[in-house]
């Protein structure tokens, strides 16, 4: 058993506990469902997009100085809580989402029947 496998098992255990207790957030549950569904279908590019959606979110990322004047900016309203990434909420979530990504990569390596155009290339 490699160190990575042991770490993956340790990190994903809290996610399984949340699932068993039915205490997982609905939005996170939907993202994880999509990731698993796409991996089962062999659509690893779509699974990777769903993972990025849950990991870093779709929120507007302000670059540079955001409040230079006294007036509120219209783009500021686009930063909503629905678009904020889950991975930033806690260290525990970051760990089990990292394990989910590792399992996605493993599933992609194991599935030789999937067309290479549907796989994510790790450079």
C-alpha positions as CSV (number, residue, x, y, z in Angstrom):
1,X,0.0,0.0,0.0
2,X,1.6,3.3,-1.1
3,X,1.7,6.4,1.0
4,X,-0.6,8.2,-1.6
5,X,-3.2,5.4,-1.3
6,X,-3.1,5.5,2.5
7,X,-3.4,9.3,2.5
8,X,-6.3,9.1,0.0
9,X,-8.2,6.6,2.2
10,X,-7.6,8.8,5.3
11,X,-8.6,12.0,3.6
12,X,-11.8,10.6,2.1
13,X,-13.1,8.9,5.2
14,X,-14.8,12.1,6.5
15,X,-16.7,12.5,3.3
16,X,-18.1,8.9,3.6
17,X,-19.0,9.8,7.2
18,X,-21.0,12.8,6.0
19,X,-22.7,10.7,3.4
20,X,-23.7,8.0,5.9
21,X,-25.1,10.7,8.3
22,X,-26.8,12.4,5.3
23,X,-25.2,15.7,6.4
24,X,-23.5,16.6,3.2
25,X,-24.4,20.0,1.7
26,X,-26.8,19.8,-1.2
27,X,-24.7,21.8,-3.6
28,X,-21.6,19.7,-2.8
29,X,-23.6,16.5,-3.2
30,X,-24.8,17.6,-6.6
31,X,-21.3,18.3,-7.8
32,X,-20.0,15.0,-6.5
33,X,-22.9,13.2,-8.1
34,X,-22.0,14.8,-11.5
35,X,-18.3,13.9,-11.1
36,X,-19.2,10.2,-10.4
37,X,-21.7,10.1,-13.2
38,X,-19.3,11.6,-15.7
39,X,-16.5,9.2,-14.6
40,X,-18.8,6.2,-15.0
41,X,-19.7,7.4,-18.5
42,X,-16.1,7.9,-19.4
43,X,-16.5,11.6,-19.8
44,X,-13.4,12.6,-17.9
45,X,-13.2,16.1,-19.4
46,X,-16.7,16.9,-18.1
47,X,-15.9,15.3,-14.7
48,X,-12.8,17.5,-14.5
49,X,-14.9,20.6,-15.3
50,X,-17.3,19.5,-12.5
51,X,-14.4,19.1,-10.1
52,X,-13.0,22.5,-10.9
53,X,-16.5,23.9,-10.4
54,X,-16.6,22.6,-6.9
55,X,-12.9,23.2,-6.1
56,X,-12.4,26.8,-7.2
57,X,-16.0,27.8,-8.1
58,X,-17.3,30.2,-10.7
59,X,-17.1,33.4,-8.7
60,X,-15.6,36.5,-10.2
61,X,-12.0,36.7,-9.2
62,X,-11.0,40.3,-8.6
63,X,-7.6,41.1,-9.9
64,X,-5.7,44.0,-8.5
65,X,-7.2,46.8,-6.5
66,X,-10.9,46.4,-6.2
67,X,-12.1,49.5,-4.3
68,X,-10.3,52.5,-5.8
69,X,-13.2,55.0,-5.6
70,X,-16.1,55.9,-3.3
71,X,-18.7,54.4,-5.6
72,X,-19.8,50.7,-5.6
73,X,-18.8,48.8,-8.7
74,X,-21.4,46.9,-10.7
75,X,-19.1,43.8,-11.1
76,X,-18.8,43.6,-7.3
77,X,-22.4,42.2,-7.1
78,X,-21.4,39.2,-9.2
79,X,-19.4,37.8,-6.3
80,X,-22.1,35.8,-4.6
81,X,-22.1,33.0,-2.0
82,X,-23.5,30.5,-4.6
83,X,-20.4,30.9,-6.7
84,X,-17.9,30.6,-3.9
85,X,-15.8,27.4,-4.0
86,X,-16.4,24.7,-1.4
87,X,-12.8,23.9,-1.0
88,X,-12.1,27.2,0.7
89,X,-14.5,26.5,3.5
90,X,-12.4,24.1,5.5
91,X,-9.2,22.1,5.5
92,X,-11.3,18.9,5.8
93,X,-13.2,19.7,2.6
94,X,-9.9,20.5,0.8
95,X,-8.5,17.1,1.8
96,X,-11.5,15.0,0.7
97,X,-11.8,16.9,-2.6
98,X,-8.1,16.2,-3.2
99,X,-8.9,12.6,-2.7
100,X,-11.8,12.8,-5.1
101,X,-9.4,14.2,-7.8
102,X,-7.0,11.4,-7.2
103,X,-9.7,8.8,-7.6
104,X,-10.8,10.6,-10.8
105,X,-7.2,10.4,-12.2
106,X,-7.0,6.7,-11.2
107,X,-10.3,5.9,-12.9
108,X,-9.0,7.6,-16.0
109,X,-5.8,5.6,-16.1
110,X,-7.7,2.3,-15.5
111,X,-10.3,2.9,-18.3
112,X,-8.5,1.9,-21.4
113,X,-11.8,1.6,-23.3
114,X,-12.4,5.4,-23.3
115,X,-11.5,7.5,-26.3
116,X,-8.4,9.7,-25.5
117,X,-10.3,12.8,-26.6
118,X,-12.5,12.3,-23.5
119,X,-9.6,12.2,-21.1
120,X,-7.7,15.0,-19.3
121,X,-4.1,15.1,-20.2
122,X,-1.8,15.7,-17.2
123,X,1.3,17.5,-18.4
